[in-house]
Amino acid sequence: MKIKILTFNIHKGFNWNNTKITIELLKENLLKEKPDIVFLQEVSGQNIKLAKKFDHYIDNQFEYL
């Protein structure tokens, strides 16, 4: 039996220099890969500062993904 494991540092849902939200793309790719187990690092919950700075910031990223 094969198990597909995926681990990823989502960088709080942003690209490497924090200029673009990438969590939607990450979610699409997770759905395409269909892993059995996922380990995520740097997942954010509520962040009022980022929500004010970015229009499409997603709070509670764990639930979203």
mmCIF file of the N, C-alpha and C atoms, coordinates in Angstrom:
data_MODEL
# 
_entry.id   MODEL 
# 
loop_
_atom_site.group_PDB 
_atom_site.id 
_atom_site.type_symbol 
_atom_site.label_atom_id 
_atom_site.label_alt_id 
_atom_site.label_comp_id 
_atom_site.label_asym_id 
_atom_site.label_entity_id 
_atom_site.label_seq_id 
_atom_site.pdbx_PDB_ins_code 
_atom_site.Cartn_x 
_atom_site.Cartn_y 
_atom_site.Cartn_z 
_atom_site.occupancy 
_atom_site.B_iso_or_equiv 
_atom_site.pdbx_formal_charge 
_atom_site.auth_seq_id 
_atom_site.auth_comp_id 
_atom_site.auth_asym_id 
_atom_site.auth_atom_id 
_atom_site.pdbx_PDB_model_num 
ATOM 1   N N  . MET A 1 1  ? 0.831  -1.175 0.000  1.00 0.00 ? 1  MET A N  1 
ATOM 2   C CA . MET A 1 1  ? 0.000  0.000  0.000  1.00 0.00 ? 1  MET A CA 1 
ATOM 3   C C  . MET A 1 1  ? 0.882  1.248  0.000  1.00 0.00 ? 1  MET A C  1 
ATOM 4   N N  . LYS A 1 2  ? 0.616  2.159  -0.906 1.00 0.00 ? 2  LYS A N  1 
ATOM 5   C CA . LYS A 1 2  ? 1.376  3.402  -0.980 1.00 0.00 ? 2  LYS A CA 1 
ATOM 6   C C  . LYS A 1 2  ? 0.609  4.518  -0.285 1.00 0.00 ? 2  LYS A C  1 
ATOM 7   N N  . ILE A 1 3  ? 1.374  5.376  0.392  1.00 0.00 ? 3  ILE A N  1 
ATOM 8   C CA . ILE A 1 3  ? 0.810  6.546  1.052  1.00 0.00 ? 3  ILE A CA 1 
ATOM 9   C C  . ILE A 1 3  ? 1.537  7.773  0.510  1.00 0.00 ? 3  ILE A C  1 
ATOM 10  N N  . LYS A 1 4  ? 0.770  8.752  0.102  1.00 0.00 ? 4  LYS A N  1 
ATOM 11  C CA . LYS A 1 4  ? 1.353  9.982  -0.416 1.00 0.00 ? 4  LYS A CA 1 
ATOM 12  C C  . LYS A 1 4  ? 1.381  11.020 0.704  1.00 0.00 ? 4  LYS A C  1 
ATOM 13  N N  . ILE A 1 5  ? 2.592  11.463 1.054  1.00 0.00 ? 5  ILE A N  1 
ATOM 14  C CA . ILE A 1 5  ? 2.785  12.443 2.120  1.00 0.00 ? 5  ILE A CA 1 
ATOM 15  C C  . ILE A 1 5  ? 3.331  13.727 1.502  1.00 0.00 ? 5  ILE A C  1 
ATOM 16  N N  . LEU A 1 6  ? 2.753  14.841 1.912  1.00 0.00 ? 6  LEU A N  1 
ATOM 17  C CA . LEU A 1 6  ? 3.187  16.133 1.408  1.00 0.00 ? 6  LEU A CA 1 
ATOM 18  C C  . LEU A 1 6  ? 3.515  17.026 2.599  1.00 0.00 ? 6  LEU A C  1 
ATOM 19  N N  . THR A 1 7  ? 4.650  17.680 2.548  1.00 0.00 ? 7  THR A N  1 
ATOM 20  C CA . THR A 1 7  ? 5.004  18.652 3.578  1.00 0.00 ? 7  THR A CA 1 
ATOM 21  C C  . THR A 1 7  ? 5.357  19.958 2.882  1.00 0.00 ? 7  THR A C  1 
ATOM 22  N N  . PHE A 1 8  ? 4.899  21.060 3.475  1.00 0.00 ? 8  PHE A N  1 
ATOM 23  C CA . PHE A 1 8  ? 5.067  22.338 2.798  1.00 0.00 ? 8  PHE A CA 1 
ATOM 24  C C  . PHE A 1 8  ? 5.065  23.476 3.807  1.00 0.00 ? 8  PHE A C  1 
ATOM 25  N N  . ASN A 1 9  ? 5.996  24.391 3.650  1.00 0.00 ? 9  ASN A N  1 
ATOM 26  C CA . ASN A 1 9  ? 6.006  25.620 4.421  1.00 0.00 ? 9  ASN A CA 1 
ATOM 27  C C  . ASN A 1 9  ? 5.230  26.642 3.600  1.00 0.00 ? 9  ASN A C  1 
ATOM 28  N N  . ILE A 1 10 ? 4.028  26.994 4.038  1.00 0.00 ? 10 ILE A N  1 
ATOM 29  C CA . ILE A 1 10 ? 3.174  27.870 3.228  1.00 0.00 ? 10 ILE A CA 1 
ATOM 30  C C  . ILE A 1 10 ? 3.516  29.348 3.402  1.00 0.00 ? 10 ILE A C  1 
ATOM 31  N N  . HIS A 1 11 ? 4.452  29.667 4.264  1.00 0.00 ? 11 HIS A N  1 
ATOM 32  C CA . HIS A 1 11 ? 4.951  31.039 4.452  1.00 0.00 ? 11 HIS A CA 1 
ATOM 33  C C  . HIS A 1 11 ? 3.791  32.005 4.720  1.00 0.00 ? 11 HIS A C  1 
ATOM 34  N N  . LYS A 1 12 ? 2.865  31.574 5.579  1.00 0.00 ? 12 LYS A N  1 
ATOM 35  C CA . LYS A 1 12 ? 1.693  32.365 5.972  1.00 0.00 ? 12 LYS A CA 1 
ATOM 36  C C  . LYS A 1 12 ? 0.819  32.752 4.791  1.00 0.00 ? 12 LYS A C  1 
ATOM 37  N N  . GLY A 1 13 ? 0.885  31.949 3.709  1.00 0.00 ? 13 GLY A N  1 
ATOM 38  C CA . GLY A 1 13 ? 0.034  32.187 2.544  1.00 0.00 ? 13 GLY A CA 1 
ATOM 39  C C  . GLY A 1 13 ? 0.552  33.224 1.575  1.00 0.00 ? 13 GLY A C  1 
ATOM 40  N N  . PHE A 1 14 ? 1.842  33.563 1.680  1.00 0.00 ? 14 PHE A N  1 
ATOM 41  C CA . PHE A 1 14 ? 2.434  34.578 0.812  1.00 0.00 ? 14 PHE A CA 1 
ATOM 42  C C  . PHE A 1 14 ? 3.607  34.009 0.025  1.00 0.00 ? 14 PHE A C  1 
ATOM 43  N N  . ASN A 1 15 ? 4.004  34.741 -1.022 1.00 0.00 ? 15 ASN A N  1 
ATOM 44  C CA . ASN A 1 15 ? 5.204  34.363 -1.768 1.00 0.00 ? 15 ASN A CA 1 
ATOM 45  C C  . ASN A 1 15 ? 6.443  34.667 -0.912 1.00 0.00 ? 15 ASN A C  1 
ATOM 46  N N  . TRP A 1 16 ? 7.614  34.394 -1.432 1.00 0.00 ? 16 TRP A N  1 
ATOM 47  C CA . TRP A 1 16 ? 8.857  34.469 -0.664 1.00 0.00 ? 16 TRP A CA 1 
ATOM 48  C C  . TRP A 1 16 ? 9.147  35.856 -0.116 1.00 0.00 ? 16 TRP A C  1 
ATOM 49  N N  . ASN A 1 17 ? 8.680  36.925 -0.775 1.00 0.00 ? 17 ASN A N  1 
ATOM 50  C CA . ASN A 1 17 ? 8.989  38.276 -0.283 1.00 0.00 ? 17 ASN A CA 1 
ATOM 51  C C  . ASN A 1 17 ? 7.750  39.015 0.245  1.00 0.00 ? 17 ASN A C  1 
ATOM 52  N N  . ASN A 1 18 ? 6.711  38.246 0.559  1.00 0.00 ? 18 ASN A N  1 
ATOM 53  C CA . ASN A 1 18 ? 5.500  38.784 1.195  1.00 0.00 ? 18 ASN A CA 1 
ATOM 54  C C  . ASN A 1 18 ? 4.804  39.879 0.389  1.00 0.00 ? 18 ASN A C  1 
ATOM 55  N N  . THR A 1 19 ? 4.814  39.771 -0.935 1.00 0.00 ? 19 THR A N  1 
ATOM 56  C CA . THR A 1 19 ? 4.162  40.785 -1.760 1.00 0.00 ? 19 THR A CA 1 
ATOM 57  C C  . THR A 1 19 ? 2.904  40.269 -2.442 1.00 0.00 ? 19 THR A C  1 
ATOM 58  N N  . LYS A 1 20 ? 2.701  38.965 -2.445 1.00 0.00 ? 20 LYS A N  1 
ATOM 59  C CA . LYS A 1 20 ? 1.557  38.387 -3.143 1.00 0.00 ? 20 LYS A CA 1 
ATOM 60  C C  . LYS A 1 20 ? 0.975  37.232 -2.328 1.00 0.00 ? 20 LYS A C  1 
ATOM 61  N N  . ILE A 1 21 ? -0.343 37.213 -2.212 1.00 0.00 ? 21 ILE A N  1 
ATOM 62  C CA . ILE A 1 21 ? -1.021 36.117 -1.520 1.00 0.00 ? 21 ILE A CA 1 
ATOM 63  C C  . ILE A 1 21 ? -1.048 34.904 -2.452 1.00 0.00 ? 21 ILE A C  1 
ATOM 64  N N  . THR A 1 22 ? -0.608 33.770 -1.944 1.00 0.00 ? 22 THR A N  1 
ATOM 65  C CA . THR A 1 22 ? -0.519 32.563 -2.769 1.00 0.00 ? 22 THR A CA 1 
ATOM 66  C C  . THR A 1 22 ? -1.324 31.394 -2.223 1.00 0.00 ? 22 THR A C  1 
ATOM 67  N N  . ILE A 1 23 ? -2.096 31.610 -1.175 1.00 0.00 ? 23 ILE A N  1 
ATOM 68  C CA . ILE A 1 23 ? -2.771 30.496 -0.521 1.00 0.00 ? 23 ILE A CA 1 
ATOM 69  C C  . ILE A 1 23 ? -3.840 29.856 -1.414 1.00 0.00 ? 23 ILE A C  1 
ATOM 70  N N  . GLU A 1 24 ? -4.478 30.648 -2.286 1.00 0.00 ? 24 GLU A N  1 
ATOM 71  C CA . GLU A 1 24 ? -5.461 30.064 -3.198 1.00 0.00 ? 24 GLU A CA 1 
ATOM 72  C C  . GLU A 1 24 ? -4.796 29.073 -4.150 1.00 0.00 ? 24 GLU A C  1 
ATOM 73  N N  . LEU A 1 25 ? -3.641 29.451 -4.676 1.00 0.00 ? 25 LEU A N  1 
ATOM 74  C CA . LEU A 1 25 ? -2.880 28.567 -5.558 1.00 0.00 ? 25 LEU A CA 1 
ATOM 75  C C  . LEU A 1 25 ? -2.415 27.321 -4.811 1.00 0.00 ? 25 LEU A C  1 
ATOM 76  N N  . LEU A 1 26 ? -1.999 27.502 -3.574 1.00 0.00 ? 26 LEU A N  1 
ATOM 77  C CA . LEU A 1 26 ? -1.591 26.366 -2.753 1.00 0.00 ? 26 LEU A CA 1 
ATOM 78  C C  . LEU A 1 26 ? -2.742 25.380 -2.584 1.00 0.00 ? 26 LEU A C  1 
ATOM 79  N N  . LYS A 1 27 ? -3.933 25.902 -2.301 1.00 0.00 ? 27 LYS A N  1 
ATOM 80  C CA . LYS A 1 27 ? -5.094 25.032 -2.122 1.00 0.00 ? 27 LYS A CA 1 
ATOM 81  C C  . LYS A 1 27 ? -5.399 24.254 -3.405 1.00 0.00 ? 27 LYS A C  1 
ATOM 82  N N  . GLU A 1 28 ? -5.344 24.933 -4.546 1.00 0.00 ? 28 GLU A N  1 
ATOM 83  C CA . GLU A 1 28 ? -5.563 24.257 -5.838 1.00 0.00 ? 28 GLU A CA 1 
ATOM 84  C C  . GLU A 1 28 ? -4.572 23.114 -6.026 1.00 0.00 ? 28 GLU A C  1 
ATOM 85  N N  . ASN A 1 29 ? -3.310 23.371 -5.715 1.00 0.00 ? 29 ASN A N  1 
ATOM 86  C CA . ASN A 1 29 ? -2.280 22.348 -5.890 1.00 0.00 ? 29 ASN A CA 1 
ATOM 87  C C  . ASN A 1 29 ? -2.439 21.195 -4.912 1.00 0.00 ? 29 ASN A C  1 
ATOM 88  N N  . LEU A 1 30 ? -2.856 21.493 -3.693 1.00 0.00 ? 30 LEU A N  1 
ATOM 89  C CA . LEU A 1 30 ? -3.119 20.418 -2.733 1.00 0.00 ? 30 LEU A CA 1 
ATOM 90  C C  . LEU A 1 30 ? -4.237 19.507 -3.240 1.00 0.00 ? 30 LEU A C  1 
ATOM 91  N N  . LEU A 1 31 ? -5.279 20.099 -3.788 1.00 0.00 ? 31 LEU A N  1 
ATOM 92  C CA . LEU A 1 31 ? -6.387 19.302 -4.320 1.00 0.00 ? 31 LEU A CA 1 
ATOM 93  C C  . LEU A 1 31 ? -5.951 18.452 -5.516 1.00 0.00 ? 31 LEU A C  1 
ATOM 94  N N  . LYS A 1 32 ? -5.087 18.989 -6.348 1.00 0.00 ? 32 LYS A N  1 
ATOM 95  C CA . LYS A 1 32 ? -4.591 18.233 -7.512 1.00 0.00 ? 32 LYS A CA 1 
ATOM 96  C C  . LYS A 1 32 ? -3.707 17.059 -7.090 1.00 0.00 ? 32 LYS A C  1 
ATOM 97  N N  . GLU A 1 33 ? -2.868 17.281 -6.092 1.00 0.00 ? 33 GLU A N  1 
ATOM 98  C CA . GLU A 1 33 ? -1.929 16.243 -5.650 1.00 0.00 ? 33 GLU A CA 1 
ATOM 99  C C  . GLU A 1 33 ? -2.607 15.107 -4.888 1.00 0.00 ? 33 GLU A C  1 
ATOM 100 N N  . LYS A 1 34 ? -3.698 15.397 -4.225 1.00 0.00 ? 34 LYS A N  1 
ATOM 101 C CA . LYS A 1 34 ? -4.460 14.404 -3.468 1.00 0.00 ? 34 LYS A CA 1 
ATOM 102 C C  . LYS A 1 34 ? -3.589 13.611 -2.484 1.00 0.00 ? 34 LYS A C  1 
ATOM 103 N N  . PRO A 1 35 ? -2.901 14.315 -1.583 1.00 0.00 ? 35 PRO A N  1 
ATOM 104 C CA . PRO A 1 35 ? -2.078 13.594 -0.606 1.00 0.00 ? 35 PRO A CA 1 
ATOM 105 C C  . PRO A 1 35 ? -2.935 12.907 0.444  1.00 0.00 ? 35 PRO A C  1 
ATOM 106 N N  . ASP A 1 36 ? -2.398 11.835 1.002  1.00 0.00 ? 36 ASP A N  1 
ATOM 107 C CA . ASP A 1 36 ? -3.071 11.148 2.103  1.00 0.00 ? 36 ASP A CA 1 
ATOM 108 C C  . ASP A 1 36 ? -2.814 11.854 3.427  1.00 0.00 ? 36 ASP A C  1 
ATOM 109 N N  . ILE A 1 37 ? -1.612 12.394 3.573  1.00 0.00 ? 37 ILE A N  1 
ATOM 110 C CA . ILE A 1 37 ? -1.215 13.096 4.792  1.00 0.00 ? 37 ILE A CA 1 
ATOM 111 C C  . ILE A 1 37 ? -0.527 14.394 4.376  1.00 0.00 ? 37 ILE A C  1 
ATOM 112 N N  . VAL A 1 38 ? -0.875 15.486 5.072  1.00 0.00 ? 38 VAL A N  1 
ATOM 113 C CA . VAL A 1 38 ? -0.279 16.788 4.779  1.00 0.00 ? 38 VAL A CA 1 
ATOM 114 C C  . VAL A 1 38 ? 0.295  17.375 6.064  1.00 0.00 ? 38 VAL A C  1 
ATOM 115 N N  . PHE A 1 39 ? 1.541  17.830 5.991  1.00 0.00 ? 39 PHE A N  1 
ATOM 116 C CA . PHE A 1 39 ? 2.179  18.547 7.085  1.00 0.00 ? 39 PHE A CA 1 
ATOM 117 C C  . PHE A 1 39 ? 2.423  19.977 6.599  1.00 0.00 ? 39 PHE A C  1 
ATOM 118 N N  . LEU A 1 40 ? 1.862  20.954 7.298  1.00 0.00 ? 40 LEU A N  1 
ATOM 119 C CA . LEU A 1 40 ? 2.015  22.349 6.902  1.00 0.00 ? 40 LEU A CA 1 
ATOM 120 C C  . LEU A 1 40 ? 2.743  23.123 7.994  1.00 0.00 ? 40 LEU A C  1 
ATOM 121 N N  . GLN A 1 41 ? 3.656  23.981 7.571  1.00 0.00 ? 41 GLN A N  1 
ATOM 122 C CA . GLN A 1 41 ? 4.365  24.857 8.490  1.00 0.00 ? 41 GLN A CA 1 
ATOM 123 C C  . GLN A 1 41 ? 3.978  26.300 8.181  1.00 0.00 ? 41 GLN A C  1 
ATOM 124 N N  . GLU A 1 42 ? 4.088  27.164 9.183  1.00 0.00 ? 42 GLU A N  1 
ATOM 125 C CA . GLU A 1 42 ? 3.798  28.596 9.088  1.00 0.00 ? 42 GLU A CA 1 
ATOM 126 C C  . GLU A 1 42 ? 2.377  28.873 8.618  1.00 0.00 ? 42 GLU A C  1 
ATOM 127 N N  . VAL A 1 43 ? 1.428  28.203 9.229  1.00 0.00 ? 43 VAL A N  1 
ATOM 128 C CA . VAL A 1 43 ? 0.014  28.429 8.957  1.00 0.00 ? 43 VAL A CA 1 
ATOM 129 C C  . VAL A 1 43 ? -0.478 29.477 9.942  1.00 0.00 ? 43 VAL A C  1 
ATOM 130 N N  . SER A 1 44 ? -1.217 30.471 9.440  1.00 0.00 ? 44 SER A N  1 
ATOM 131 C CA . SER A 1 44 ? -1.694 31.561 10.290 1.00 0.00 ? 44 SER A CA 1 
ATOM 132 C C  . SER A 1 44 ? -3.160 31.397 10.650 1.00 0.00 ? 44 SER A C  1 
ATOM 133 N N  . GLY A 1 45 ? -3.479 31.914 11.808 1.00 0.00 ? 45 GLY A N  1 
ATOM 134 C CA . GLY A 1 45 ? -4.871 32.060 12.208 1.00 0.00 ? 45 GLY A CA 1 
ATOM 135 C C  . GLY A 1 45 ? -5.281 33.488 11.889 1.00 0.00 ? 45 GLY A C  1 
ATOM 136 N N  . GLN A 1 46 ? -5.960 34.137 12.797 1.00 0.00 ? 46 GLN A N  1 
ATOM 137 C CA . GLN A 1 46 ? -6.365 35.519 12.581 1.00 0.00 ? 46 GLN A CA 1 
ATOM 138 C C  . GLN A 1 46 ? -5.147 36.431 12.665 1.00 0.00 ? 46 GLN A C  1 
ATOM 139 N N  . ASN A 1 47 ? -5.042 37.358 11.715 1.00 0.00 ? 47 ASN A N  1 
ATOM 140 C CA . ASN A 1 47 ? -3.954 38.328 11.715 1.00 0.00 ? 47 ASN A CA 1 
ATOM 141 C C  . ASN A 1 47 ? -4.535 39.659 11.242 1.00 0.00 ? 47 ASN A C  1 
ATOM 142 N N  . ILE A 1 48 ? -4.897 40.505 12.176 1.00 0.00 ? 48 ILE A N  1 
ATOM 143 C CA . ILE A 1 48 ? -5.562 41.764 11.865 1.00 0.00 ? 48 ILE A CA 1 
ATOM 144 C C  . ILE A 1 48 ? -4.672 42.678 11.029 1.00 0.00 ? 48 ILE A C  1 
ATOM 145 N N  . LYS A 1 49 ? -3.383 42.700 11.331 1.00 0.00 ? 49 LYS A N  1 
ATOM 146 C CA . LYS A 1 49 ? -2.446 43.564 10.596 1.00 0.00 ? 49 LYS A CA 1 
ATOM 147 C C  . LYS A 1 49 ? -2.385 43.181 9.111  1.00 0.00 ? 49 LYS A C  1 
ATOM 148 N N  . LEU A 1 50 ? -2.258 41.883 8.820  1.00 0.00 ? 50 LEU A N  1 
ATOM 149 C CA . LEU A 1 50 ? -2.206 41.449 7.426  1.00 0.00 ? 50 LEU A CA 1 
ATOM 150 C C  . LEU A 1 50 ? -3.561 41.610 6.735  1.00 0.00 ? 50 LEU A C  1 
ATOM 151 N N  . ALA A 1 51 ? -4.643 41.398 7.466  1.00 0.00 ? 51 ALA A N  1 
ATOM 152 C CA . ALA A 1 51 ? -5.982 41.556 6.889  1.00 0.00 ? 51 ALA A CA 1 
ATOM 153 C C  . ALA A 1 51 ? -6.229 43.005 6.461  1.00 0.00 ? 51 ALA A C  1 
ATOM 154 N N  . LYS A 1 52 ? -5.687 43.955 7.205  1.00 0.00 ? 52 LYS A N  1 
ATOM 155 C CA . LYS A 1 52 ? -5.823 45.368 6.826  1.00 0.00 ? 52 LYS A CA 1 
ATOM 156 C C  . LYS A 1 52 ? -4.947 45.715 5.628  1.00 0.00 ? 52 LYS A C  1 
ATOM 157 N N  . LYS A 1 53 ? -3.798 45.073 5.533  1.00 0.00 ? 53 LYS A N  1 
ATOM 158 C CA . LYS A 1 53 ? -2.834 45.393 4.475  1.00 0.00 ? 53 LYS A CA 1 
ATOM 159 C C  . LYS A 1 53 ? -3.209 44.758 3.132  1.00 0.00 ? 53 LYS A C  1 
ATOM 160 N N  . PHE A 1 54 ? -3.822 43.557 3.162  1.00 0.00 ? 54 PHE A N  1 
ATOM 161 C CA . PHE A 1 54 ? -4.146 42.826 1.937  1.00 0.00 ? 54 PHE A CA 1 
ATOM 162 C C  . PHE A 1 54 ? -5.646 42.558 1.880  1.00 0.00 ? 54 PHE A C  1 
ATOM 163 N N  . ASP A 1 55 ? -6.270 42.951 0.781  1.00 0.00 ? 55 ASP A N  1 
ATOM 164 C CA . ASP A 1 55 ? -7.724 42.801 0.624  1.00 0.00 ? 55 ASP A CA 1 
ATOM 165 C C  . ASP A 1 55 ? -8.190 41.353 0.689  1.00 0.00 ? 55 ASP A C  1 
ATOM 166 N N  . HIS A 1 56 ? -7.439 40.454 0.125  1.00 0.00 ? 56 HIS A N  1 
ATOM 167 C CA . HIS A 1 56 ? -7.872 39.050 0.025  1.00 0.00 ? 56 HIS A CA 1 
ATOM 168 C C  . HIS A 1 56 ? -7.151 38.135 1.016  1.00 0.00 ? 56 HIS A C  1 
ATOM 169 N N  . TYR A 1 57 ? -6.681 38.694 2.119  1.00 0.00 ? 57 TYR A N  1 
ATOM 170 C CA . TYR A 1 57 ? -6.013 37.867 3.123  1.00 0.00 ? 57 TYR A CA 1 
ATOM 171 C C  . TYR A 1 57 ? -7.022 36.896 3.730  1.00 0.00 ? 57 TYR A C  1 
ATOM 172 N N  . ILE A 1 58 ? -6.614 35.664 3.914  1.00 0.00 ? 58 ILE A N  1 
ATOM 173 C CA . ILE A 1 58 ? -7.489 34.628 4.449  1.00 0.00 ? 58 ILE A CA 1 
ATOM 174 C C  . ILE A 1 58 ? -7.069 34.295 5.875  1.00 0.00 ? 58 ILE A C  1 
ATOM 175 N N  . ASP A 1 59 ? -7.988 34.559 6.829  1.00 0.00 ? 59 ASP A N  1 
ATOM 176 C CA . ASP A 1 59 ? -7.774 34.161 8.219  1.00 0.00 ? 59 ASP A CA 1 
ATOM 177 C C  . ASP A 1 59 ? -8.074 32.682 8.359  1.00 0.00 ? 59 ASP A C  1 
ATOM 178 N N  . ASN A 1 60 ? -7.605 32.093 9.432  1.00 0.00 ? 60 ASN A N  1 
ATOM 179 C CA . ASN A 1 60 ? -7.863 30.671 9.715  1.00 0.00 ? 60 ASN A CA 1 
ATOM 180 C C  . ASN A 1 60 ? -7.476 29.793 8.529  1.00 0.00 ? 60 ASN A C  1 
ATOM 181 N N  . GLN A 1 61 ? -6.226 29.876 8.157  1.00 0.00 ? 61 GLN A N  1 
ATOM 182 C CA . GLN A 1 61 ? -5.732 29.186 6.964  1.00 0.00 ? 61 GLN A CA 1 
ATOM 183 C C  . GLN A 1 61 ? -5.861 27.673 7.066  1.00 0.00 ? 61 GLN A C  1 
ATOM 184 N N  . PHE A 1 62 ? -5.735 27.131 8.253  1.00 0.00 ? 62 PHE A N  1 
ATOM 185 C CA . PHE A 1 62 ? -5.866 25.685 8.411  1.00 0.00 ? 62 PHE A CA 1 
ATOM 186 C C  . PHE A 1 62 ? -7.245 25.219 7.949  1.00 0.00 ? 62 PHE A C  1 
ATOM 187 N N  . GLU A 1 63 ? -8.292 25.907 8.389  1.00 0.00 ? 63 GLU A N  1 
ATOM 188 C CA . GLU A 1 63 ? -9.646 25.547 7.995  1.00 0.00 ? 63 GLU A CA 1 
ATOM 189 C C  . GLU A 1 63 ? -9.854 25.754 6.494  1.00 0.00 ? 63 GLU A C  1 
ATOM 190 N N  . TYR A 1 64 ? -9.290 26.830 5.950  1.00 0.00 ? 64 TYR A N  1 
ATOM 191 C CA . TYR A 1 64 ? -9.426 27.098 4.516  1.00 0.00 ? 64 TYR A CA 1 
ATOM 192 C C  . TYR A 1 64 ? -8.808 25.994 3.668  1.00 0.00 ? 64 TYR A C  1 
ATOM 193 N N  . LEU A 1 65 ? -7.637 25.551 4.093  1.00 0.00 ? 65 LEU A N  1 
ATOM 194 C CA . LEU A 1 65 ? -6.954 24.506 3.326  1.00 0.00 ? 65 LEU A CA 1 
ATOM 195 C C  . LEU A 1 65 ? -7.571 23.147 3.583  1.00 0.00 ? 65 LEU A C  1 
# 
